[in-house]
Protein backbone atom coordinates (compact mmCIF):
# COMPACT_ATOMS: atom_id res chain seq x y z
CA UNK A 1 0.00 0.00 0.00
CA UNK A 2 1.28 3.50 -0.78
CA UNK A 3 1.88 5.79 2.18
CA UNK A 4 -0.88 8.25 3.05
CA UNK A 5 -0.67 11.59 1.28
CA UNK A 6 -0.65 14.85 3.20
CA UNK A 7 -3.86 16.85 3.29
CA UNK A 8 -4.15 19.82 0.95
CA UNK A 9 -5.19 22.04 3.84
CA UNK A 10 -8.80 22.65 2.79
CA UNK A 11 -10.35 21.23 5.94
CA UNK A 12 -11.46 24.01 8.21
CA UNK A 13 -11.17 26.66 5.50
CA UNK A 14 -14.74 27.91 5.52
CA UNK A 15 -14.45 30.10 2.40
CA UNK A 16 -13.20 27.20 0.24
CA UNK A 17 -15.97 24.93 1.57
CA UNK A 18 -18.64 27.54 0.79
CA UNK A 19 -17.31 28.04 -2.74
CA UNK A 20 -17.12 24.28 -3.34
CA UNK A 21 -20.75 23.97 -2.27
CA UNK A 22 -22.17 27.09 -3.93
CA UNK A 23 -20.52 26.74 -7.36
CA UNK A 24 -22.25 23.46 -8.34
CA UNK A 25 -25.55 24.73 -6.93
CA UNK A 26 -25.33 27.86 -9.10
CA UNK A 27 -24.49 25.77 -12.17
CA UNK A 28 -27.47 23.46 -11.58
CA UNK A 29 -29.83 26.41 -11.03
CA UNK A 30 -28.61 28.04 -14.23
CA UNK A 31 -29.33 24.88 -16.21
CA UNK A 32 -32.76 24.57 -14.60
CA UNK A 33 -33.66 28.15 -15.51
CA UNK A 34 -32.54 27.69 -19.12
CA UNK A 35 -34.41 24.42 -19.57
CA UNK A 36 -37.56 25.89 -18.01
CA UNK A 37 -37.53 28.71 -20.54
CA UNK A 38 -37.02 26.25 -23.40
CA UNK A 39 -39.99 24.20 -22.21
CA UNK A 40 -42.14 27.32 -21.89
CA UNK A 41 -41.34 28.31 -25.47
CA UNK A 42 -42.17 24.83 -26.80
CA UNK A 43 -45.72 24.93 -25.48
CA UNK A 44 -47.37 25.02 -28.89
CA UNK A 45 -50.11 22.39 -29.06
CA UNK A 46 -51.70 23.57 -32.29
CA UNK A 47 -49.89 20.98 -34.41
CA UNK A 48 -49.63 17.62 -32.68
CA UNK A 49 -47.30 14.99 -34.12
CA UNK A 50 -48.87 12.17 -32.12
CA UNK A 51 -52.36 11.77 -30.69
CA UNK A 52 -52.78 9.48 -27.68
CA UNK A 53 -56.19 8.15 -26.62
CA UNK A 54 -56.35 7.27 -22.91
CA UNK A 55 -59.23 5.31 -21.44
CA UNK A 56 -59.56 4.79 -17.70
CA UNK A 57 -61.77 2.42 -15.72
CA UNK A 58 -62.70 2.82 -12.09
CA UNK A 59 -63.73 -0.14 -9.97
N, C-alpha and C positions, 0 to 999 in steps of 0.2 A: 504494500500500500504506500502511496506517496505521502510525504509528510504534509500536515495541515498547513494551508496557506494563511498568511496574515490577513486580518480584516482590512478592508479599504477605508475604514474610519467613518462610515456613513451612519452607524448606529448611534442614536442620541442626537444627531444633527437634525433638528426639527424642520428647518427650511428645506433641506433636501428631501425629507420624507413627505412634506406637503407638496412639493413640486412633483415628486414621483407618483403621488396619488391624484393630483389635480390634472396633470397633463393628459393622461388617458381618458379621464372623465370629460374633459373639454373636447377631445377628439371625437368621442362617442356621441356627445350632444350635438356637435356640428354635423356629423353624418345623419343623425336622426332628424335634425331640422331640414337638411337638404332633401332627404327622402320623403319627408312629409309634404314638402312643397311640390315635389314631382308627382306624388300620388294625388294631391289636390288638383293639379293641372290635368291629370289624365281622366278626371271624372266626366267623361263625355259618353253618355249611354245612348245617344241617338242612333248609332250604327253598331249593332251588336254582331260580333263574329260568330258567337255560339249562343244558342238558346237552350236553357236547361229547364225541363219540366219536373217539378218536385211534388210528390203526392205523399201526404202523411195520413196515418191512421191512428186513432186514439182508442185504447181499450178501456 
